[in-house]
């Protein structure tokens, strides 16, 4: 069955689902009851348990590739099996590969094949620094979503992202370019951190129709309500709020999956309340 990022995301918006669970399995933090025979089986079992417990309330899952690449072949196999499981058990949810890729065009062809054909992700995160021309292989995959880093949630983001370009911050220029020039296939979005809600509002003004991927709520301390209010588009959606550690490690005991499910429900309820 064919999958289209935009159609999946729009269906989730209509269902009032805006929460994304980040699948970032730090092996040292995986609860003992989830430990199986080796790294691959442990990560896969842990992720599957989280998916089963949260699939009723999330709109997307976002595995960060670093947590899998760190374990070599076993980690990559666990990532592939995780994506397959999501597509089987939660087929309406979006799979966003948090890989932050970007390179010259012919190198990006390899990244495109790995992310979309081998791992079968629905979307990917990208760096904007090399410009539209270099990212064309991603842009050409019209059925896939591309979330371009715009205003990130880390404390050092200001070093470059706040630099002035013709009287506006660089991150605003990135938002304008992606919205006006890169989004010809209507498959682009932006990454904006929940730790900077005022900046989210500026990005929304510059890119009124693009979907936002918003990390930083939970452990990083981002303000959920302010982020929702600042990021909503004219249709009352237009964002995906991503929570990783705040859901994954809600419990270190045998109830780790149930606790993750309860946390996901809490975040989902908080998002709904923010609309009021």
N, C-alpha and C positions, 0 to 999 in steps of 0.2 A: 504494500500500500504506500502510495506517495505521501510525503509529508512536506508541508510548506510552513516555514517559520511564521510568516505574517498571519496566516489563517489560524494556526495554533494559538498564537498570542491573542488574536482578536476574540477567539472563542473563550479563552480564559477571562478576558476582560468582561465579556457579557455574563459570565458566571460569577463575577465579583471576586475573582482570585488574583491576588497581586503579590503573594509571598513566594520567595525562592529559597530553597534550602541548599546551602553550600555544602557539597560533599568533599570536605577537606580532611581526610582521615590521617591525623598524626598518629603514627603507629604506637608511640609511647603512651598515648592517651586513650587508646581503644580499651574499653572495659574488659577485664579478665574474662567475664562470661562470653564475650564475643571472640576470644582468641581461639583459633582453630589450628590446623596443621600447617603452619608456615604463614608467611606474609601474605601471599596471594589469597589464600582461603580466608584468612582473618579479615582482611580489608573487604573482600567481596561479601562475606557474611555480615559484617558490620553495616556496610552500605545498603545491602538488601533489607536488613532489619529496619534501618532508618526510612527507606523508601516505603516499606509496608506500613509503617506507623504514621507517615506524614502525607501520603499521596492524596488523601481526601481533601486537604486544605491548601496544598501548594499549587502554583501555576508552573513552576520550573524547578529544575535541579541544576546546580552549577558546580561540577567538579573542577577543582584547581589542579592543573596537570602536574605542578611541582610535587605534590604529595604522592604522586604515583611514579614519576620519573626518578625520584630519590631511591626507589627500590628496584630499578632496572627492569629486567624482563618480567619479574613477578608483579611489579607495580603496574607496568603497562598492561599486562594481561588482566589484572584486577580492574583497571579502568575500562577496558573494552567490555568485560563481563558486566560491569556496573551499568554502562550505557545500554547494553543489550537488555538487561533486566528492567530498566526503566521503560524502554520502548515496549516491552512485553506486558508489564504489570501496570504501568501508568501511561498508556499510549497517547493521551491527550496533553501531557505535560511537555514543556520545552526543555531540551537538554542544551545547556550553554557551556561550552568548553572554555574555561578561564585559562587561556594560554598566553595572552598578550603578545601575539605574533606580529611581526613586520620585518620585511627585508626587501631586497630588490625583486623585481617582478618574477624572474625565472625561479628564484629560490622560493618565493611564495607559492609557486605551483606545487612544490613538495608539501608545504604546510597545509595547503587546501586539500590535497589528496589524503593526508594523514588524518586531518580533523573531520572531514566530511564523508570520505569514502571508506576509510578503515575504521575509525571510531564511530562514525555515523551520528555526529553531533548535529543539532539543529542550528546552532549559533556559536560564535566565537568572539573573544575580546581581542582588540587590535590596538597597536600604537599608531598615532597619526603622523609621526615625525618624518617619515619618508615621503609623505604626500599621496595624493590620489593615484597617480600613475603607477607607483609601486604596488599599491593595494588592489589594482584592477582585477587580478585573478580571484580575489575574494568577492569583489563587487559583482563580478560576472556570474557568480552562483546565486541567481535570483531567488531561489527557493530557501536560501540560508540567511540567517541574521548576523549582522556585524555590529558589535558594540565597541565603539571607538572611545578610547580613554580621553576624557575631557577635563574634569575637575576631580581628581582622585582624593581619597580619604586620608592618606598618610600625612603626618605633620610636615614633612619636607616638600610637599607638593608646591608650595609657594615659590620655591627656588626658580623654577622656570614658568610654571603655569600662570603666575601673576605678572609676568613681564608685560610691559605695555607695548602694544602694536597699534599704531595710529589711534592713540587715545583710548584703547580698550584692552583689557587683559587678554593674554594669549589664549586662555581657555575659552573665552567668548568667541574669539576668531575661529578656533577649531569648531565650535558649535555651529557658527554661521556657515562655514565652508561645507561641513558635512551635510547640513540641512539644505543648503542652496545648490550645491554642486555634486556632491557624492551620492546623493540619495535618488538618483534617476530610476533605479529599479525598486525603490521603496523597501529596501531591506537593511537600512542603517539605523542604528541607535547610538546612544551616548552613555558612557560610564560617568556618573557624578556621585561623589561621596556624601553620605548622610551627615558627616561631621561638619559640613559647610552648607546649611540650609539656605542662607542668603545667596550664596553662589548658585545653588540649584535654581533659585528663582530667576537669576540673571540668565542662566543657560536656557530655561524654559522660554524666556522672552525671545532669545535668539533662535531657538529651535522649537517652535510651538507645536509641531506635529510628531516629532521623533520620540520613540519610546526610550525611557531612561532605565538603566540598570543601576541600582542604588545599593552599594555595599556600605558597611560601617555602622549599622544598627546592632545593638547588643553589646558584645565585649568591647568594641571600639568606642562605644559611648555616643553614637549618633542619635539625634533626636527624631524619633519615629514620626510623631505628629507633625512637626515642622517640615520634615522631609516630604511627607505625603501631600500636605497642603501646597508646598512650593513646586512639586513636580507634576501635579494633576494637569492633564491637558483639557481641552474644551469638551471632550467626550466624557470626562470624569474618570479617565484611566491614564494610560500612557506611561506607566512605570512598573518596574519589578523591584521589590524590596528584598534584598538578599541578606540572610542571616546564616552564619556558619556555626561557629563555636557555641553560640547561645542556644542552638538546637541540638547539635551533635553530642555535646558533653553535658547534657542536663542531669545525667546520673552516671555514676561509675559502677553501679551495681547491676544485678540481674534484670532490673527494670529499665535499663538504659533506653530501649526502644520506646516503651510506653511513656517514659519521661520526655523523650524527644517529641513524641506525638502531642503530649500536653503542651509543651513549650510552643510548638508550631501553632496549635490552636490559640494560645494566648497572643502570639504575634498577629495571627489572622484577625482575631477579634479587635486588637488594638488598631489595626489598619482600618477596619470597618468603622470603628468609633471615630477615627480621625476624619472620616468623610462627613460626619454629622455637623 
